Amino acid sequence: ASQAPQAGVVAYNKLTGAVKWKTPSLGAAGYVSPAIIKISGEDHVVMVTASQRDSEMGKIVGIKPQDGKKLWEYADWNCRIPVASAVDAGQNKILVAGGYELGTVMIKVDKKSDGSFTVTELFKHNDFGEHTKPPILHNGYFYGQFSTNSKREGLVCMDMNGEIKWKTMRAPNFDKGSMILAEGLLLATDGASSLYLIEPDPSGYKQIASAK
């Protein structure tokens, strides 16, 4: 994602570095990397752009990976400093999360009989978010570290309908740490000094072990 005035997303030949295609600018620059997401059985390159102070909203854009054609657009994402890439939530659904008190949005992209696409907003709220990385989806639930400049809600679990199942708040506190899923378990740093091994479970926070 070059996000330059004349190039939004650019595709390169991985062996030679030659430019295959580039889109025009898609919107204001953030820190987001493109993501590959399945829509109606097809791969789409999905990019998120930033909103601006003058009320121009950010966008979530679907791009055809073969030639860079813009396939669809959602133009109501209000996050001035987006970092996390879009998450493939399955069944043509896409979750985008933000920091800076901007929360999360779930959209659904459907292909019509004429080959065009429609975009539907399923939910949008500020009870779940991710400041630095994409949320993790596991067995139908999302897990994210929802810490921002003013929120300290710790590790948060959310279902596919946008309902919050639990938050650790500051016990323990998770603040912009890293997190991966490995063999069905979460490995999470708290952004300060500790590493946690966690069993992802929508019924509650289940810590297995921790280490400084």
C-alpha positions in Angstrom: 0.0 0.0 0.0 2.1 2.9 -1.3 -0.6 5.4 -0.4 1.2 8.0 -2.5 -0.6 10.8 -4.4 -0.5 8.7 -7.7 -0.6 5.2 -6.2 -2.9 3.7 -3.6 -2.2 0.0 -3.7 0.5 -1.4 -6.0 1.1 -5.0 -7.3 4.6 -6.1 -8.0 6.0 -9.2 -9.7 7.6 -11.0 -6.7 10.6 -12.3 -8.8 11.5 -9.1 -10.8 9.9 -6.3 -8.8 8.2 -5.0 -12.0 4.9 -3.1 -11.4 1.9 -5.2 -12.5 -0.7 -2.6 -11.7 -1.4 0.3 -9.4 -4.6 2.0 -8.3 -5.1 5.7 -8.1 -5.0 7.2 -4.6 -7.8 5.6 -2.5 -7.9 8.2 0.2 -5.8 9.6 3.1 -2.8 7.6 4.3 -2.7 5.4 7.4 -0.6 2.4 8.5 -2.7 -0.4 7.1 -1.4 -3.2 4.9 -3.7 -4.8 2.3 -5.4 -8.1 3.2 -6.7 -10.9 0.9 -10.3 -11.8 1.7 -12.7 -14.3 0.1 -15.8 -12.7 -1.4 -18.2 -15.2 -3.1 -15.3 -17.6 -3.6 -13.0 -15.0 -5.1 -9.9 -13.3 -3.7 -10.3 -9.6 -3.1 -7.5 -7.3 -2.0 -9.0 -5.2 0.8 -7.5 -1.9 1.8 -8.5 0.6 4.6 -7.8 4.3 4.3 -7.9 7.0 6.9 -10.6 9.6 7.7 -9.6 13.3 7.9 -10.3 16.2 10.2 -12.3 18.0 7.6 -15.0 15.2 7.9 -13.9 13.2 4.9 -14.5 9.6 6.0 -12.1 6.7 5.6 -12.9 3.9 3.2 -12.8 0.1 3.0 -12.1 -0.8 -0.6 -12.2 -4.1 -2.5 -9.8 -4.5 -5.4 -9.4 -7.2 -8.1 -6.0 -8.8 -7.5 -5.5 -9.6 -11.2 -5.7 -6.0 -12.5 -6.2 -3.5 -9.7 -9.8 -2.7 -10.6 -11.9 -1.3 -7.7 -14.8 -3.7 -7.2 -16.6 -2.1 -4.2 -16.3 0.5 -1.5 -17.6 1.3 2.0 -17.1 5.0 2.7 -18.1 5.5 6.3 -15.1 4.4 8.4 -14.1 7.1 10.9 -10.6 6.5 11.9 -7.9 9.1 11.3 -4.9 6.8 12.1 -5.9 3.2 11.0 -3.3 0.5 11.6 -5.0 -2.9 11.7 -5.7 -4.7 8.4 -9.1 -6.0 7.5 -10.1 -9.4 8.8 -11.8 -12.1 6.8 -14.8 -13.1 9.0 -16.1 -15.7 6.5 -19.4 -15.8 4.6 -18.5 -12.5 2.7 -18.1 -10.6 6.0 -15.2 -8.3 6.8 -14.3 -6.9 10.2 -12.2 -3.7 10.5 -11.1 -2.5 13.9 -9.4 0.8 14.9 -7.8 2.5 17.8 -8.1 6.1 19.0 -11.7 5.5 20.4 -13.0 4.5 16.9 -14.1 0.9 17.6 -15.0 -1.5 14.9 -17.3 -2.1 11.9 -18.5 -5.3 10.3 -19.6 -5.2 6.6 -20.9 -7.8 4.2 -20.1 -7.8 0.5 -22.4 -9.7 -1.8 -21.9 -10.4 -5.5 -25.0 -9.7 -7.7 -26.0 -11.5 -10.8 -24.6 -8.8 -13.1 -21.1 -9.2 -11.5 -21.2 -6.1 -9.4 -21.1 -6.0 -5.6 -23.2 -4.6 -2.8 -21.9 -3.6 0.6 -24.1 -3.7 3.8 -23.0 -2.5 7.2 -23.9 -5.2 9.8 -22.8 -3.3 12.9 -20.6 -0.5 14.1 -19.8 0.5 17.7 -17.0 1.5 20.1 -17.1 -1.4 22.5 -14.3 -3.3 20.6 -11.3 -2.2 18.8 -7.6 -2.8 18.1 -4.9 -0.1 18.1 -2.0 -1.9 16.5 -2.9 -5.1 14.8 -5.9 -7.1 13.4 -8.1 -8.8 15.9 -7.8 -12.6 16.0 -10.8 -14.7 14.9 -11.2 -18.2 16.5 -14.2 -20.5 16.5 -16.6 -17.6 15.7 -15.3 -15.1 18.2 -13.0 -12.1 17.9 -10.2 -11.3 20.4 -8.6 -7.9 20.5 -6.6 -5.7 22.8 -8.8 -2.6 23.1 -6.5 0.0 24.5 -6.5 3.5 23.1 -5.4 6.9 24.2 -8.2 7.1 26.8 -9.7 3.5 26.9 -8.0 0.7 28.9 -10.4 -2.2 28.4 -7.7 -4.9 28.1 -8.3 -8.1 26.2 -11.9 -8.1 24.8 -13.9 -11.0 23.3 -16.7 -10.2 20.8 -19.1 -12.5 18.9 -20.0 -12.4 15.2 -23.0 -10.2 15.9 -20.9 -7.5 17.6 -22.0 -8.5 21.2 -19.2 -8.2 23.8 -18.7 -11.4 25.8 -16.1 -10.1 28.3 -13.3 -7.6 28.9 -10.3 -8.0 31.2 -10.1 -4.2 31.7 -6.9 -3.7 33.8 -6.9 -7.2 35.5 -4.8 -8.1 33.6 -4.1 -5.0 31.6 -3.3 -5.4 27.9 -2.1 -2.2 26.2 -1.0 -2.4 22.5 0.8 -5.7 22.9 1.3 -8.3 20.3 -0.9 -11.4 20.0 -0.9 -14.6 17.8 -3.0 -17.8 17.7 -0.9 -21.0 17.9 -2.4 -24.5 18.1 -5.7 -23.1 19.5 -4.1 -20.9 22.1 -3.4 -17.2 22.3 0.1 -16.0 23.0 -0.2 -12.3 24.0 2.2 -9.7 25.3 0.7 -7.0 27.5 2.6 -4.1 25.8 4.8 -3.7 28.9 6.6 -6.6 30.5 4.6 -9.9 30.5 3.8 -12.7 28.1 0.5 -14.6 28.6 -0.7 -18.0 27.4 -4.5 -17.8 27.1 -7.3 -20.3 26.2 -9.7 -18.4 23.9 -13.1 -19.0 25.4 -16.2 -16.7 25.0 -17.4 -17.7 28.5 -14.6 -15.8 30.1 -10.9 -14.9 30.3 -8.9 -18.1 30.9 -5.2 -17.6 31.6 -3.1 -20.7 31.5 0.3 -19.2 32.3 2.3 -16.0 32.3 6.0 -15.0 32.4 7.9 -11.7 32.8 
